Amino acid sequence: MSIKIKNWKLTLLALLLCSLLTSLGVWQLSRATQKKLLLASYANRGHLPPLNAQNLAQISDKRFYRVTLRGVFDNQHTFLLDNKTFYGQIGYEVYTLFKAQGLSQAILVDRGFIRMESDRSTLPTVREISGTITLTGLLNLPPTYVAFGKIHDSPIENWPLRIEFIDLKEIAKLSKIKTDTSMEEIYPYILMMTPNHTAAYPIEWKIVSVGPERHGAYALQWFALALTLLILWAVLNWRS
């Protein structure tokens, strides 16, 4: 018994598909490793006491550090990130600029989830926080996005402004923030507020949307498909 290739074109196609499926499996494994490192970094830094604005200047990678900032909210510039869900409810993630003492740039603060009104054309009312307050939260990178259009879908800027994704440069333009050209217009990290703060809406610190276990399961599926394809090819080319 042996294997005799009956159709070279189908064999090459099978090899290409098998290579593609295997590559997808390897990519999912790499994603799982990245997520594990992220979660480990979050766990290690989350146990440290909160930093202040002066301490932040001494740290290069500021992600997942807890911080305490004192300053005022820019209540005139609140953004509603569209298409968010929270325990089955549909609505927006509320972001407001915050001018903190000790920071040369305004920082965008994630205040949590607010439910959408029954009429989409009516935006929810976001409560304003006046005066100097103290915020405690977690620093993180802005959420990633795939942009197919403009940051907001309305020709008129009605505040709070509904936006489709977070782009700090675009948010700086909309907020008419002007700084030295050698500096970023807005602080390059966002601050996710501590739950139960008076300025916060319902919020959870969600570090990864897809856990490493699920990436591992996806990798297993891709490898299984590649193995199935290889077995089918062998059966079709088996010669007695």
C-alpha positions in Angstrom: 0.0 0.0 0.0 1.2 3.5 -0.8 0.1 7.0 -1.7 0.0 8.1 -5.3 -0.8 11.7 -6.1 -3.7 11.6 -8.6 -4.1 15.3 -9.1 -1.2 17.7 -8.6 -3.4 20.8 -8.7 -5.7 19.6 -5.9 -2.6 18.5 -4.0 -1.1 22.0 -4.2 -4.4 23.5 -3.2 -4.6 21.2 -0.2 -1.1 22.1 0.8 -1.8 25.8 0.6 -5.0 25.4 2.6 -3.2 23.2 5.2 -0.4 25.8 5.5 -3.0 28.6 5.9 -4.9 26.8 8.6 -1.8 25.9 10.5 -0.6 29.6 10.3 -3.9 30.7 11.7 -3.5 28.2 14.6 0.0 29.5 15.3 -1.3 33.1 15.2 -4.0 32.3 17.7 -1.4 30.7 20.0 0.7 33.9 19.8 -2.4 36.0 20.6 -3.0 33.8 23.7 0.6 34.4 24.8 0.2 38.1 24.4 -3.1 38.1 26.4 -1.4 36.1 29.2 1.4 38.7 29.4 -1.1 41.5 29.5 -3.1 39.9 32.3 0.1 39.2 34.2 1.2 42.8 33.9 -2.2 44.0 35.0 -2.1 41.7 38.1 1.4 42.8 39.0 0.8 46.5 38.7 -2.7 46.4 40.1 -1.3 45.6 43.6 0.9 48.7 43.7 -0.3 51.8 45.6 -1.8 54.5 43.3 0.7 56.9 41.7 0.3 60.7 41.4 1.0 63.0 38.5 4.6 63.6 39.6 5.4 59.8 39.8 4.0 59.2 36.3 6.7 61.3 34.7 9.3 58.8 35.8 7.6 55.8 34.2 7.8 55.0 30.5 5.2 52.3 30.2 2.3 53.6 32.2 -0.3 51.0 31.3 -2.2 49.3 34.1 -0.8 51.5 36.8 -3.4 52.9 39.3 -3.2 56.6 39.7 -4.8 59.4 41.8 -5.3 62.7 40.0 -6.8 66.0 41.3 -8.3 68.5 38.9 -11.5 69.6 37.1 -13.7 68.0 34.4 -14.1 69.8 31.1 -17.8 69.4 31.2 -18.2 71.1 27.8 -16.4 68.2 26.1 -18.0 64.8 26.8 -18.0 62.0 24.2 -20.4 59.1 23.9 -18.7 56.1 22.3 -21.4 54.3 20.3 -22.4 50.6 20.1 -21.5 49.6 23.7 -23.3 46.9 25.8 -23.4 46.4 29.5 -25.1 43.3 30.9 -27.5 43.1 28.0 -28.2 46.8 27.8 -27.3 48.8 24.7 -25.9 52.3 25.1 -22.7 54.4 25.2 -19.4 54.6 27.0 -19.0 58.1 28.6 -15.7 59.8 28.1 -15.0 63.3 29.5 -11.8 65.3 29.4 -10.1 66.0 32.7 -7.6 68.7 33.5 -5.4 67.3 36.2 -2.9 69.2 38.3 0.6 68.2 37.4 -0.2 67.0 33.9 0.6 69.3 31.0 -2.1 67.6 28.9 -5.8 66.9 29.4 -6.5 63.3 30.0 -9.6 61.4 28.7 -11.5 59.7 31.4 -13.7 56.7 30.9 -16.6 57.2 33.2 -18.5 54.1 32.4 -21.7 53.0 30.6 -24.9 54.9 30.1 -28.0 53.4 28.6 -29.3 54.5 25.2 -32.7 56.3 25.0 -35.6 54.6 23.3 -35.2 57.2 20.5 -31.7 57.0 19.1 -31.9 60.7 17.9 -32.2 61.7 21.6 -28.8 61.6 23.4 -28.8 60.8 27.1 -28.1 63.6 29.6 -24.6 63.3 31.2 -24.4 64.7 34.7 -21.8 67.5 35.0 -19.2 67.4 37.8 -18.2 70.8 39.0 -15.3 72.0 41.0 -11.9 70.4 41.9 -12.2 66.7 42.6 -9.9 63.7 43.1 -10.1 60.8 40.7 -8.7 57.3 41.3 -8.5 54.9 38.4 -6.5 52.7 36.1 -4.4 53.9 33.2 -4.9 52.1 29.9 -4.3 52.6 26.2 -7.3 53.9 24.2 -9.5 51.1 22.8 -8.4 50.0 19.4 -10.7 50.5 16.4 -11.2 49.9 12.7 -12.2 53.2 11.1 -14.4 53.1 8.0 -15.6 56.7 8.2 -15.5 59.8 10.3 -15.2 59.8 14.1 -18.8 61.1 14.4 -21.8 60.8 12.1 -23.5 64.1 12.6 -22.7 67.2 10.6 -23.5 69.3 13.6 -21.5 69.1 16.8 -24.1 68.6 19.5 -22.6 68.0 23.0 -22.3 65.4 24.4 -20.9 64.2 21.1 -21.6 60.7 19.8 -18.5 59.2 18.3 -17.8 55.9 16.6 -14.3 55.3 17.9 -11.6 56.8 20.1 -8.9 58.8 18.3 -7.1 61.2 20.6 -5.9 63.5 17.8 -9.5 63.8 16.4 -10.8 64.3 19.9 -8.3 67.1 20.5 -9.5 68.8 17.3 -13.1 68.5 18.3 -12.3 69.9 21.7 -10.2 72.7 20.1 -7.2 71.8 22.2 -4.0 73.6 21.1 -0.6 72.8 22.5 3.0 72.9 21.4 3.4 71.0 18.2 6.2 68.9 19.8 3.7 67.5 22.3 0.7 65.2 22.1 -2.6 67.1 22.2 -4.1 64.8 24.8 -2.4 62.5 27.3 -1.6 59.3 25.4 -3.4 57.1 28.0 -7.0 57.1 29.2 -8.0 56.8 32.8 -10.7 54.2 33.6 -12.4 55.4 36.7 -12.8 53.4 39.9 -16.3 52.0 40.2 -18.7 53.7 42.7 -17.1 57.1 42.3 -19.6 59.9 42.3 -18.6 60.9 38.8 -18.7 57.4 37.4 -21.4 55.4 35.7 -21.6 51.6 35.9 -18.1 50.5 34.9 -15.9 47.4 34.8 -12.2 47.2 34.2 -12.2 44.9 31.2 -8.5 44.3 30.3 -9.1 41.9 27.4 -12.2 41.3 25.4 -11.1 37.8 24.4 -9.3 35.7 27.0 -6.2 33.5 26.3 -8.3 30.4 26.8 -10.5 31.2 23.9 -7.6 32.0 21.7 -6.2 28.5 22.6 -9.6 27.0 21.6 -9.5 28.8 18.3 -6.0 27.5 17.7 -7.1 24.0 18.4 -10.0 24.4 15.8 -7.6 25.6 13.1 -5.2 22.8 13.8 -8.0 20.2 13.7 -9.2 21.6 10.3 -5.7 21.3 8.9 -5.4 17.7 10.2 -8.8 16.8 8.7 -7.8 18.3 5.4 -4.6 16.3 5.4 -6.4 13.1 6.3 -8.9 13.6 3.5 -6.1 14.2 1.0 -4.4 11.0 2.1 -7.6 8.9 1.8 -8.3 10.3 -1.7 -4.8 9.4 -2.8 -4.4 6.1 -1.1 -3.5 3.3 -3.4 -3.9 -0.5 -2.6 
